[in-house]
C-alpha cells in the first residue's frame, strides 16, 4: 500500500501540485465513513502508478480548500497532470472505473 503525503495548508497543496508531473489528491473529512473505507483501496490501486505522487487533505483541517477546489462532498479524488486537473471523482467512487480512467491518462503521459 502506498503512503500519501499529508497536506495541511493551501500553500503546501499548491507546491505539491505544481512540482509534480502527475499528482493525485485524496480529500476527505474526519467523520466520513465512505472516505475511510475507500482510502486503503485507493492506496492499493495507486501501486500500479508509481509515477503519480500522492497526497491526502483532511478538509476539516484545511477548510479553505473546499472553496478553492469547489468541494461540496467527500471523498473527492483529483488527478493533475502538469498542474492541470485531468480527472475528478467524488462521493461514490467505483475503483475499477477509476482505474481505467487513470490508466488511460497515465499511459498517455508516460509514453
Buried (B, 14 or more C-beta within 10 A) or exposed (E): EBEBEEBEEBEBBEEBBEEBEBBBBBBBBEEBEBBEEBBEEBBEBBEEBEEBBBBBBBBEEBEEBBEEBEBEEBBBBBBBBEEEEBBBBBEEBEEEEBBEBBEEBBEEBEE
